[in-house]
Amino acid sequence: MGNLKIGTAKVNITPPLGCQMAGYSARDRGSETISDALYSKALVFDDGQTQAAIITNDLIGLQSSFVDRVRLMIEDTTGIPGNHVMISCSHTHFGPEVRATRLHPPVNVYPDFLAQQLTTVTQLAQQRLQSARVGANMGTADNVSYNRHTIRPDGKATTSFRRPGPDSDLTFGPYDPTLQVLRVDDAEGNFIASLIHFACHPVTTTDRMYTISADYPGYAMAVVEKQEGGLCLFGLGCAGNIVPIQREGKFPRMIGRTIGGEAIKVLQWTETTDDVELKIAHQKLSLELRNAVNGETTEEIELQCIAIGSMYFIGLPGEIFVEIGFDIVNRAHPDNLFVMSMTNGSIGYIPIEIAYEQGGYESGASRFRPGCGEQVADAAVELLNGME
């Protein structure tokens, strides 16, 4: 009989109307209405010796300085070490801007509210710790996403923000249809929580939308919660160059329900165990900047791994190209590996090296020099393989 305990909680983090929205620089005004509420959701794990937390948020991303602040607040209120806390975002482009460097004006009351809510959700989850079982499984959600970094016959890239037609001469890169789930049961085997992991940019509408929404991950989580009960979280895979196959109208709902439906199917066949040990590891990595910032030519990022028995969650702080995710999974030893992007930071695009030569939106927008993606992959594999 294992000693595993897990607690779950969610809190509402929906901003007020009129807030500055994140994701599209072309927007010229604040939010005008709310389609669906935004949430912060937490799982707190306790194996009898160690506690750790995974917090997911219906937000575009959080700066590492904000993550550090929240971790200190959580440690002060719960006793969970700050470096045992993983804070991840879905990357919805229809939520509030919370990154201080992009806020206008930079002083804003919402980040303070958000910091309190992330602390509160962790406190509540810790208060609700109960004997539990956990397991992981995977399925496939095909025909809902594609790689927008498309290649012309001359070898150069065109960023196809909309899917090209069947007569296009563009070559598509890989995408990842894999859908992973984490299942949490109580001691009697009754379902209490889940986490969906999938790689696709939450951009199922456009910059013309001034509506607060969790986008397709919100629909996916709602489907699981309605059918199975309990709490459902969402973790974004390596989706830096992966986008929805269709946008606007009914497609946010269709894509979300497709992913949620596949998650429900996979959850039925997921076995759980309470014989679990928690392990946590970190690694700092310096990436070279294209242009110096305040005299600095490198930026230090954090890679974090939380292992829950045979299930490994590795957090990366950027918009990671799908090829980098494949590389990590192919070279790392763990079988049940969740590569969580937009986690513990928000540093922008991390492309593969060849993308800089090919051109395209992501490599043009990246603040980092060529080779940064391969560095991240190497460091992640080293961290993961060193935990076994």
C-alpha positions as CSV (number, residue, x, y, z in Angstrom):
1,M,0.0,0.0,0.0
2,G,1.5,3.3,-1.1
3,N,1.5,6.6,0.8
4,L,0.5,8.8,-2.1
5,K,-1.9,11.7,-1.5
6,I,-3.2,14.2,-4.0
7,G,-5.2,17.3,-3.6
8,T,-7.0,19.3,-6.3
9,A,-8.5,22.8,-6.5
10,K,-9.4,25.5,-9.0
11,V,-10.0,29.3,-8.7
12,N,-11.4,31.8,-11.1
13,I,-8.9,34.2,-12.6
14,T,-11.1,35.9,-15.2
15,P,-10.1,39.6,-15.6
16,P,-12.4,42.5,-15.7
17,L,-13.7,43.8,-19.0
18,G,-11.5,46.4,-20.6
19,C,-8.3,44.6,-19.6
20,Q,-5.3,44.7,-22.0
21,M,-5.4,41.4,-24.0
22,A,-2.4,39.2,-24.8
23,G,-1.4,37.5,-28.0
24,Y,-1.9,39.9,-30.8
25,S,0.0,43.2,-31.1
26,A,-2.6,44.5,-33.6
27,R,-5.3,44.9,-31.0
28,D,-6.0,48.5,-30.3
29,R,-8.4,48.3,-27.3
30,G,-9.2,46.2,-24.3
31,S,-11.5,43.2,-23.9
32,E,-15.2,43.8,-24.6
33,T,-17.0,40.6,-23.4
34,I,-16.4,37.2,-21.9
35,S,-17.1,33.9,-23.7
36,D,-15.9,31.6,-20.9
37,A,-14.2,32.0,-17.5
38,L,-10.5,31.5,-17.0
39,Y,-9.1,29.3,-14.3
40,S,-6.0,28.4,-12.4
41,K,-6.0,24.8,-11.4
42,A,-3.7,22.9,-9.1
43,L,-2.6,19.4,-8.2
44,V,-0.6,18.9,-5.0
45,F,1.2,15.6,-4.6
46,D,2.5,14.1,-1.3
47,D,4.3,10.8,-1.1
48,G,4.8,10.9,2.6
49,Q,8.3,12.5,2.3
50,T,8.0,15.2,-0.4
51,Q,5.3,17.6,-1.6
52,A,5.1,19.1,-5.1
53,A,2.6,21.1,-7.0
54,I,1.6,21.5,-10.7
55,I,-0.4,24.6,-11.4
56,T,-2.0,25.2,-14.9
57,N,-3.5,28.5,-16.0
58,D,-5.7,29.8,-18.8
59,L,-3.2,32.5,-19.6
60,I,-0.7,33.2,-22.5
61,G,2.4,33.0,-20.2
62,L,4.1,34.3,-17.1
63,Q,7.5,35.9,-16.8
64,S,10.0,34.0,-14.7
65,S,10.2,36.9,-12.2
66,F,6.5,36.6,-11.6
67,V,6.9,32.8,-11.2
68,D,9.6,33.4,-8.6
69,R,7.4,35.8,-6.7
70,V,4.5,33.3,-6.6
71,R,6.7,30.4,-5.6
72,L,7.9,32.4,-2.6
73,M,4.3,33.2,-1.6
74,I,3.3,29.5,-1.9
75,E,6.3,28.4,0.1
76,D,5.5,30.9,2.9
77,T,1.8,29.8,3.0
78,T,2.0,26.0,2.4
79,G,5.6,25.0,3.2
80,I,5.9,23.4,-0.2
81,P,9.4,24.4,-1.4
82,G,9.2,27.0,-4.2
83,N,11.4,24.9,-6.5
84,H,8.9,22.0,-6.1
85,V,6.2,24.2,-7.8
86,M,5.6,24.0,-11.5
87,I,3.6,26.9,-13.0
88,S,2.4,26.4,-16.6
89,C,0.1,28.3,-19.0
90,S,-2.1,27.1,-21.8
91,H,-0.9,30.0,-24.0
92,T,-4.5,31.2,-24.9
93,H,-4.3,34.3,-27.0
94,F,-7.7,35.5,-25.6
95,G,-6.8,36.2,-22.0
96,P,-5.3,39.2,-20.2
97,E,-1.7,40.5,-20.6
98,V,0.2,39.7,-17.4
99,R,3.8,40.1,-18.5
100,A,5.1,43.3,-17.0
101,T,7.3,44.1,-20.1
102,R,4.2,44.2,-22.3
103,L,1.7,45.9,-20.0
104,H,0.6,49.4,-20.8
105,P,0.9,51.0,-18.3
106,P,3.3,48.5,-16.6
107,V,1.7,49.0,-13.2
108,N,-1.5,46.9,-13.2
109,V,-3.7,45.5,-10.4
110,Y,-4.4,42.2,-12.1
111,P,-0.9,40.6,-11.6
112,D,-1.3,41.2,-7.8
113,F,-4.7,39.5,-7.9
114,L,-3.3,36.7,-10.0
115,A,-0.4,36.1,-7.6
116,Q,-2.9,35.8,-4.7
117,Q,-5.1,33.4,-6.7
118,L,-2.2,31.1,-7.6
119,T,-1.2,31.0,-4.0
120,T,-4.8,30.4,-2.9
121,V,-5.4,27.5,-5.4
122,T,-2.3,25.8,-4.1
123,Q,-3.4,26.2,-0.5
124,L,-6.8,24.8,-1.2
125,A,-5.3,21.8,-3.1
126,Q,-3.0,21.1,-0.1
127,Q,-5.9,21.3,2.3
128,R,-7.8,18.7,0.2
129,L,-5.0,16.1,0.1
130,Q,-6.4,12.5,0.1
131,S,-5.2,9.0,-0.5
132,A,-4.9,8.7,-4.2
133,R,-3.7,6.7,-7.2
134,V,-2.2,8.0,-10.4
135,G,-1.5,6.8,-14.0
136,A,-0.7,8.0,-17.5
137,N,-1.7,6.9,-21.0
138,M,-1.8,8.3,-24.5
139,G,-4.0,8.5,-27.6
140,T,-4.2,10.4,-30.9
141,A,-6.1,13.6,-31.8
142,D,-5.4,13.8,-35.5
143,N,-6.7,16.2,-38.1
144,V,-7.0,19.2,-35.8
145,S,-3.5,20.8,-36.2
146,Y,-0.7,21.4,-38.7
147,N,2.8,22.8,-38.9
148,R,2.6,26.4,-40.1
149,H,6.4,26.6,-40.8
150,T,5.9,25.5,-44.4
151,I,8.7,25.2,-47.0
152,R,8.6,26.5,-50.6
153,P,10.3,24.6,-53.5
154,D,13.3,27.0,-53.2
155,G,13.9,25.7,-49.6
156,K,12.8,28.9,-47.9
157,A,10.0,29.1,-45.3
158,T,6.6,30.7,-45.6
159,T,4.6,31.0,-42.3
160,S,1.2,29.7,-43.3
161,F,-1.1,31.2,-40.6
162,R,-4.0,29.6,-42.4
163,R,-3.8,26.1,-43.8
164,P,-2.8,26.2,-47.5
165,G,-5.1,24.6,-50.0
166,P,-4.6,21.2,-51.6
167,D,-3.0,22.7,-54.7
168,S,-0.2,24.4,-52.7
169,D,3.4,23.6,-53.6
170,L,4.4,24.0,-50.0
171,T,5.9,21.2,-48.0
172,F,4.6,20.7,-44.5
173,G,6.8,19.9,-41.5
174,P,5.8,17.4,-38.8
175,Y,3.1,18.0,-36.2
176,D,2.3,16.0,-33.1
177,P,-1.1,14.3,-32.9
178,T,-0.2,12.6,-29.6
179,L,-2.6,13.3,-26.7
180,Q,-1.4,12.3,-23.3
181,V,-3.4,12.1,-20.1
182,L,-2.8,11.9,-16.4
183,R,-5.5,10.2,-14.4
184,V,-6.0,10.7,-10.7
185,D,-8.2,8.3,-8.7
186,D,-9.1,8.2,-5.0
187,A,-8.0,5.2,-2.9
188,E,-11.1,3.2,-4.0
189,G,-10.4,3.8,-7.7
190,N,-13.0,6.6,-8.2
191,F,-12.0,9.3,-10.8
192,I,-11.2,12.7,-9.2
193,A,-8.9,14.5,-11.6
194,S,-7.1,14.5,-15.0
195,L,-4.6,16.5,-17.0
196,I,-4.7,16.7,-20.8
197,H,-1.4,17.3,-22.7
198,F,-1.5,18.4,-26.3
199,A,0.6,20.4,-28.7
200,C,-1.3,23.1,-30.6
201,H,-1.3,26.9,-30.3
202,P,-4.6,28.1,-28.8
203,V,-5.3,30.5,-31.6
204,T,-8.6,29.2,-32.9
205,T,-9.8,32.8,-33.5
206,T,-8.0,35.9,-34.7
207,D,-6.8,39.4,-33.5
208,R,-10.2,40.7,-34.3
209,M,-11.7,38.9,-31.3
210,Y,-11.8,41.1,-28.2
211,T,-13.5,38.3,-26.1
212,I,-12.0,36.6,-23.0
213,S,-11.7,32.9,-23.6
214,A,-9.7,29.8,-22.7
215,D,-9.9,28.8,-26.3
216,Y,-10.0,25.1,-27.3
217,P,-8.3,23.9,-24.1
218,G,-11.2,25.3,-22.2
219,Y,-13.7,23.3,-24.3
220,A,-11.6,20.2,-24.0
221,M,-11.4,20.4,-20.2
222,A,-15.1,21.2,-19.9
223,V,-16.0,18.0,-21.9
224,V,-13.9,15.9,-19.6
225,E,-15.2,17.5,-16.4
226,K,-18.9,17.2,-17.6
227,Q,-18.5,13.5,-18.6
228,E,-16.1,12.2,-16.0
229,G,-16.5,14.7,-13.1
230,G,-13.6,16.0,-11.0
231,L,-11.1,18.5,-12.2
232,C,-9.4,18.6,-15.6
233,L,-6.1,20.5,-16.2
234,F,-4.4,21.3,-19.5
235,G,-0.7,21.3,-20.3
236,L,0.6,22.6,-23.6
237,G,3.1,20.5,-25.5
238,C,5.8,21.8,-27.9
239,A,3.5,23.9,-30.1
240,G,5.8,26.8,-31.2
241,N,5.1,26.1,-34.9
242,I,1.8,24.1,-34.6
243,V,-1.6,25.8,-35.0
244,P,-5.3,24.7,-35.4
245,I,-6.3,23.4,-38.8
246,Q,-9.3,25.8,-38.9
247,R,-10.2,29.0,-37.0
248,E,-13.2,31.0,-36.0
249,G,-16.9,30.2,-35.8
250,K,-17.6,26.7,-34.6
251,F,-14.0,25.5,-34.8
252,P,-12.8,26.4,-31.3
253,R,-15.6,24.2,-29.9
254,M,-15.1,21.4,-32.5
255,I,-11.3,21.2,-31.9
256,G,-11.7,21.3,-28.1
257,R,-14.4,18.7,-28.1
258,T,-12.4,16.4,-30.4
259,I,-9.5,16.6,-28.0
260,G,-11.7,16.2,-24.9
261,G,-13.5,13.3,-26.5
262,E,-10.2,11.5,-27.2
263,A,-9.1,12.2,-23.6
264,I,-12.2,10.6,-22.2
265,K,-11.6,7.5,-24.3
266,V,-8.0,7.2,-23.2
267,L,-8.9,7.8,-19.6
268,Q,-11.1,4.8,-19.5
269,W,-8.1,2.5,-20.1
270,T,-5.6,4.2,-17.8
271,E,-4.5,2.1,-14.9
272,T,-3.4,3.8,-11.7
273,T,-1.1,3.1,-8.8
274,D,-0.4,4.5,-5.3
275,D,3.1,3.1,-5.2
276,V,4.7,6.4,-6.2
277,E,7.8,8.3,-5.2
278,L,8.2,12.0,-6.0
279,K,11.4,13.4,-7.4
280,I,12.2,17.0,-8.4
281,A,15.2,18.3,-10.3
282,H,16.2,21.7,-11.9
283,Q,18.8,22.9,-14.3
284,K,19.8,26.4,-15.3
285,L,20.8,27.1,-18.9
286,S,22.2,30.2,-20.5
287,L,21.0,31.0,-24.0
288,E,22.8,33.5,-26.2
289,L,20.7,36.5,-27.2
290,R,20.7,37.9,-30.8
291,N,21.0,41.4,-29.4
292,A,22.3,42.5,-26.0
293,V,19.6,43.6,-23.5
294,N,20.8,46.1,-20.8
295,G,24.3,45.0,-21.6
296,E,23.5,41.3,-21.2
297,T,24.3,39.0,-24.1
298,T,22.8,35.8,-22.5
299,E,19.6,35.0,-20.7
300,E,19.4,32.3,-18.1
301,I,16.4,30.0,-18.2
302,E,15.1,27.2,-15.9
303,L,14.3,23.6,-16.8
304,Q,12.3,21.8,-14.1
305,C,11.3,18.2,-13.8
306,I,8.7,16.7,-11.4
307,A,8.6,12.9,-11.5
308,I,5.6,11.2,-10.1
309,G,6.7,7.6,-10.0
310,S,7.2,6.6,-13.7
311,M,5.5,9.8,-14.9
312,Y,7.8,12.7,-15.7
313,F,6.8,16.4,-16.3
314,I,9.5,18.6,-17.7
315,G,8.8,22.3,-17.8
316,L,10.3,24.5,-20.6
317,P,9.7,28.3,-20.5
318,G,9.2,29.1,-24.2
319,E,7.2,28.5,-27.4
320,I,9.1,25.3,-28.4
321,F,9.2,24.0,-31.9
322,V,7.6,20.6,-32.2
323,E,10.9,19.1,-33.6
324,I,12.6,19.9,-30.3
325,G,9.9,18.1,-28.4
326,F,10.3,15.0,-30.6
327,D,14.0,15.1,-30.0
328,I,13.6,15.2,-26.2
329,V,11.1,12.3,-26.2
330,N,13.2,10.2,-28.5
331,R,16.4,10.6,-26.5
332,A,15.1,10.7,-22.9
333,H,14.6,7.4,-21.0
334,P,11.2,7.9,-19.4
335,D,8.3,6.4,-21.3
336,N,5.6,8.6,-19.7
337,L,7.0,12.0,-20.5
338,F,5.0,15.2,-20.5
339,V,7.1,18.0,-22.2
340,M,5.3,21.1,-20.9
341,S,6.1,24.3,-22.8
342,M,5.2,27.8,-21.5
343,T,6.2,26.7,-18.0
344,N,7.9,28.8,-15.3
345,G,8.6,31.6,-17.8
346,S,7.7,33.1,-21.1
347,I,10.7,33.7,-23.3
348,G,9.2,33.6,-26.8
349,Y,10.0,31.3,-29.7
350,I,12.6,28.6,-29.5
351,P,13.0,27.3,-33.1
352,I,15.3,24.6,-34.5
353,E,18.6,25.8,-36.0
354,I,17.6,25.2,-39.7
355,A,14.6,27.5,-39.3
356,Y,16.9,30.5,-39.0
357,E,18.3,29.7,-42.5
358,Q,14.8,29.0,-43.9
359,G,13.3,32.2,-42.5
360,G,9.7,32.5,-41.3
361,Y,7.9,34.3,-38.5
362,E,9.1,32.4,-35.5
363,S,12.8,32.5,-36.2
364,G,12.5,36.1,-37.2
365,A,10.8,36.9,-33.9
366,S,13.1,34.8,-31.7
367,R,15.3,36.7,-29.3
368,F,17.9,33.9,-29.3
369,R,20.7,32.9,-31.6
370,P,20.6,29.8,-33.8
371,G,21.2,26.6,-31.9
372,C,19.2,27.6,-28.8
373,G,16.6,24.9,-29.5
374,E,19.2,22.2,-29.7
375,Q,20.7,23.5,-26.4
376,V,17.4,23.3,-24.7
377,A,16.8,19.7,-26.0
378,D,20.3,18.6,-24.8
379,A,19.8,20.1,-21.4
380,A,16.3,18.6,-21.0
381,V,17.5,15.1,-22.0
382,E,20.5,15.4,-19.6
383,L,18.2,16.5,-16.7
384,L,15.6,13.7,-17.4
385,N,18.2,10.9,-17.8
386,G,20.0,12.0,-14.7
387,M,16.8,11.5,-12.6
388,E,16.5,7.8,-13.1
